[in-house]
Amino acid sequence: MLHLKWKDAPTVRTVTCKHTNASKYLVSNVLTVGQQYDVKNETEEFVFIIDNTGNIGGYYKDYFE
């Protein structure tokens, strides 16, 4: 279960949130526009970051620059 170790894993890169206008999910509670987040893992469609709650969350890449 690798995802349990992502929080302690080294940061891959940092990304900046550019919007929280989600059509299906509510992300404005856990992301702040303009804030930088540490990417712990990523796939073609998602980035896994430590969000405002302090936990790892997976989000679509279109929210970030």
C-alpha positions, 0 to 999 in steps of 0.5 A: 500500500504505497499511498500510505507512505506518500505523505512522508515521500520527497516532493516531486515538484510544486504546483500552483492552484489556478482555480477551484471551479469544479463542475462535479466536485466541491474542491474549494474547501480544500484548495486555495487559488494562488497557493502552492502545493507539494506534489507527492505523486502524479499520473497522466490525469491526476496529481496527488498533493498535501491539501489544506486539510494536511492530508494527501488528496488526488485532484485533476491536473486542470486545477493547477499550473 
